[in-house]
Amino acid sequence: MTVSDRWLLPDGVEDILPPLAGQIESLRRDIMDACQRWGYQLVIPPLIEYLESLFTGTGHDLALQTFKLTDQLTGRMMGVRADMTPQAARIDAHTLHQEGITRLCYAGHVLHARPQHMLTGRTPIQAGCELFGSASEEADLEVIRLMLESLRVAGIGEVHLDLAHVAIYQSLIEAAAFSDETEAAIFDAMARKSVPELDQLLGDCPPDSPGALLRVLARVSGGRDSLGRAREALAGAPDNVLQALDQLQRVADHLMETHPDLSLGFDFCELRGYNYHTGLVFAVYVPGHGDAVGKGGRYDAIGQDFGRARPATGFSLDVRALVTLGRRAGRSRSAIWAPADADPALDATIAGLRMTETVVRALPEDAGTDPAERGCDRVLVQRDGQWVVEQLGAD
């Protein structure tokens, strides 16, 4: 690297500058405040951990996204977190080790080895909540409602929520008993919603067989009416598939009662996080933005992998994307310009104002600077021996 390009950052890595940095931090605080008002306690997991902890129960997807390094103290392999959910599960299982319900929230940078796609970076700011100790539908509904509340706080108006249940695909693929190679190909085609590929892979399956039902499943995703079509098409499926459909119906009905204006649908091809999710999963989208801005679901198996079986559900949000997409009421940039005078009375006035106000004190090099260029709309001036605040430009 030459002197001329030492300022370059790696692909997908960026500085976040004013005023965007302030907007992101403001939203992060507001989302965490909202979560804490719902009873979720803030945790700050470490940026790096041993790989065994980061990957516990998550499968290979997270491993591919994780930067790995060697601990110089122990020689063990470590990773920079690519997702904070496993860290929250570890904290619940071993660090807190509480009985009953535990609610945790968090926010911070994660690092991805590769971007999700060409338009995303590798250093998202993730915020989320996790609820441990309840296997109830009420817990699933709580985290979905809190996610929707967080989006409201972010100024996101119109959203679309997709519901799914991993037991549906899981039960059918297990009952079909395909080879590992065929199963991997079906999973890939299903995740990409490639109906022609599924037709090619499953076209020889007998009618009403699990393979034939998988073909049908890929075609019934859509709006609220798609659940009825799925129920009709999967009438001969195993009992746990029908139970999963019943659960989706109950959750959708409850959400329609509490959020009657919510755009709601069902995506039976949703397999994101399939390796560790165990039940209801969901994703929320903003019109005109292709990626989910929030996602989550039930992941009861991770706690067991940490040595303490605990039902769990939660969600995560991309704070950086929410700032770009949201329409939050802008906070007025209000600051007071203070002169560089060496006056104890001025020092005391500035100290008092800084309890509630932003005060920018001039330095010797600021001579002749327009306070407005420093974001100030008021100025400290001396009147009759007292330092008082006046609007900038006032006579």
N, C-alpha and C positions, 0 to 999 in steps of 0.2 A: 504494500500500500504506500503510495506516494503522499507527500505533504498535501498535495492539492485535493486528494480524495479521502482524507482522514475524517471528514465530516459526514461521509456517507453512512447510512444505516443499512442493516440487512433487509432483504426483500420482506415485505409484510410487517416490518417494525417501524414505528413512527413516534416522533415527539408529538405530544398533545399540548398545544400552545394556547395562550389567552386569545379570545374569551372562552373557547371551547372547554379548556381544562376546568375553568370555574363552573361552567354549566354541568359538566360531568360530575364534579365533586358535589355540587348542590343537589343533583338528582340522586346520587349515591346516598347522601345523608337523608334525604326525604324518604327514599325507599326503605332504608334501615329503620328510620323512625316509625314508618307505617307498620313494618313487621314487628317491631317491639311493642307497638300499641296492641297488637294481636296476641301478645304474650310470648313472642320469640326472643330468645336471648342471643346477644351478639357474641360470636367467636371469631378469632383471627388465626386461622391455621398458618403453619409455616409455608414458605415458598417452595422449599425442597423437603423431600422425605426419602426414606429407603424405598426402592422399587416394590418390594414385597407388600408394603403398606399401600402404596398408591394404586397398585393393580389388583388388590384383593377383590375378587368377585366381579370384576369389570370386563373380563374377557380381553381379546386382542385389540379391539378398536382403540381403546385408550392407550395401549402400549405403543401403537404406531404414531400417536400424536404427542408422545412424551419425549422431551429432551433428556438424555441420560448422561451422567457424569460419575466420576469416581471420587468417593470421599477420601481426602488425603489423610484423614486421621485413622480410618479403619480399613481402607481398601475396599469397602463394600460399594455396590452400585446404588446411586441415588438418582432421583428424577425431579425435574421441575414440574410442578403440578400443571396438568392440562385440564383438570376438572376438580372442583372443590367438594363435590358430593362424597367421594370416598373418604376424604379427610373428616368431614362431618360425621360419617358413620364410625370412623375410628375413635373420634372424640367421644361420641355417645357410648361406644362399647367399652372403652378402656379408661379414658381420662376422667369423664364424669361418672360413669357407671351408676346412674341414677335408676331407681325403680319408677314404674309408672310412665307417664307421658313426659317426653322431653322435646322441647321446641327450640331449634337453633336457627340463626340467620347469619349471613356472612356477605362480604363484598370485597373484591380485590382482583388484581390481574391474574390471569392464567396464561400459559405459554403453549402454543401449538407448534409442533414440528413442521407442519405444513398448513396452509390456509384451507378453510373449508371449500372455498372456490376462489376464482380470480378476483372478486370484488371485496373479499374480506381480508383482514389482517391476521397476524399470528399472535397478537397480544390483546385478546379481548378483556374487557372488564366485566367479570361475572358477579352477579348478585343473586342470592337465592335463599330459600328456607327449606328446612328438613324437619319432619315431624316423626318422632320415633315412639314406639310403644303402643300403637293402635292399628289394628287391621280392619277397622270399620270403614264403611263408605262415608261416614261423616268426616273422617280424617281426610279422605280423598277430596271431598267437597270443600273442606276448609282450605286446603292448599290451592285448589283451583280458584276459589273466591279471593284468596289473598293475592294470587298472581294477577287476577283481573283488577283488584284494587291498586296494586303496584303500577299497572299500566295506566290506570286513571290518574294516579299521582304523576306519572311521566307525561301526561298530556296527550295520551293516545286515545282517540275517540272511537273510531270504528275499528273493530277487530273481528276476526273469525277464529273460532275455537274448534279444533278437530279432536274428537275422542276416539280411542281405540283400546283394544285389550289384547295383550300378547298371548293369552291362553288360547285364543281362537286359532291363530296360525300355528302355534306350538303344538296344539292337540292334533291338528290335521296332518302336519308334517311328520309327527311321531307315528301316527296311525298308518300313514302311507308306507313307512319303512323303506324309503329310498336309500340308495347307496350314498356315501358321504359326498362323492363328487356331484351326483345329481342334486342332492339336497343343497349343496353350496350354490349350484347354478340357479336353482329355484329361488333361493333366498336373494341372490343378487338381482334376478329379474323382478321379483316381487318388490324389493326395496326401490327399484327404479321405475316401478309401475309399467313395466314393458309387457303389455298383454300379448303381442305377437310372439315374444320369446317364451312366455308361459304356455301359449298354445302349442308351440313346437315341443316343449319339454313334457307337457302333460296331455298331449292330444290323444295318446293311446290308452289313457286311463279309462276303465269302465265307468259307465254312468253311475252317479251316486257314490263312487269310491272317494276316499279322502283326497286323492289327486285331482279328481274331477271337481270336487268342492273347492279346492284351491284355485282352480281356473275361474270358477264363479266368483269367489271372494275378491279377486282382482278387478272385477267388473262392477261391483255394487257400491264402491266408495262414492261419497257425495254428500248431499244435504241431509236434512232431518229425515226425509222419507227413505233414505238408503238403509236405515236400520230395519225397517219393515221388509224391504227387499232382501236383505241379508238373512233375516229370520225365515223368510219363505224359502229361500234358496238352500239354506243350511238345515232344513227341518230334520234331515236324517243324520245330522252330525252327532258326535259323542255328547254326553250330558254336560260335560264341563264347558263345551262350546256354547251350548244353549244357556247355561248359567251365566257365562260371560256376556252374552247378548242381553240377558235380563238385567244384569248390573249396569250395562251401558244405558239401557232404557231408564232405569231408576235415576241414575246420575243426571242424565239429560233432562228428565222431568223436573228434578229439583232445581237445576240451573235455570230452566225456563221460568220457574216461579220467582226466583230471586233476581234474574237478569232477563226480563222478557224481551228486551231489544237486542240480545246477543245473537250474532250470526253463529249458528252451530251446525256442525256436520260430523261425519264419521269417515275415518280413513283406515280401512282394513288392511292397507299395505304399509302402514306405519310400523317400521321395524327398527327405528333408531333406538339404540340402547337395548336391543333385544337380548344381548348376552347377560344383562343383569336385571332388567325389568321383569317383574313377575305377575303383573296384573294390569290394572287400568293405567293407560298412558295418555298424554295429551300434548298438544302443541297449539300455539296461538300465532296468528299471522295478521299483518297489517296490509290492507289493499295496496297494490303497487310495489310491495317489497317481497321478493321471492322466498327469503329465508324466514324460518320461525324466529320471532323475537323473544319467545318464551317457550319453555318445554319442561316436561317432567313426568312423573308417574310413580308407581309403586315398585319398590325394590327390596322386598323382604329378605332376599338371600344374602345380601352383603353382610348384615349383622352376624349371621351364622358363620360366615367365612372368617369373621374377626374373632370367633370364639364365643359370641354372645348373641343368640338368636333373638332378633328384635324386628317386628314389622316396621316398615318405614315407607314414607312417601314424601315427595318434595318437588320443588321446581327451581329453575334457574332462568335468569334474564341476561341479555346482553345490554349493559348500561350504555355503552358507546352508541349502539344502534338506536336505542330509545331516545337519546338526546337528539339525534339526527331526524328521527321520524316524529317526535312528539311536538305538541304545540303548547308548551308551558308558558304561563304568563311571565314575561321577562321581568326580572328584578332590576329596577332602575339603578344605573351606575351612579351612585351618590357618594361623593368624597369631599373632604375639606382640605384646602391648601393652606399650609402654615409656613410663614416666612422662616428664614434661617437665623433670626435674631437670637443672640445669647441673652435671654431674659428669663430669670427663674419663674416669673409670673406666667410667661408663655409656656414654659415646660409644664407647669402645674395645670394650665388650661388644656394643653394637648393630652396629658395623662387622663384627665377627667373625661374628655370627649371620646378618647379611645375605648372607654368602657362600652360604648354603644355605637360609635361612628368610626368610619374610616378616615384617618387623618394622614396626609402625605406631607412630610416636612421637607422643605427645600434644603438643598445642600449648596455649598459655595458655587459649585459649577452650574447651578440652576439659574444664575442671574440672567434676567431677561426672558425666562421661560414663561410661556402662557400656561397658567394652571389647567386650562381646558385640555391641553395636550396631554396632561397626566391623568385625565379622567375626573377632574374636580369640577364641581358646579358651585362650590362655595369657597370662601376664603376667610381666614382669621385676620382681623385688622384691629389696631389699637384705637379706641375711642375714649377720650377723657380718662386715660390711664388704665383702661380695662381692655382686655382682649375679648372681642366679640366676633361671632360668626355672621357673615353677610353673604348674600347671593353674589355670585361672580358677576361683575359688570355693574353692580349697584352704585349709584352716586354716593 
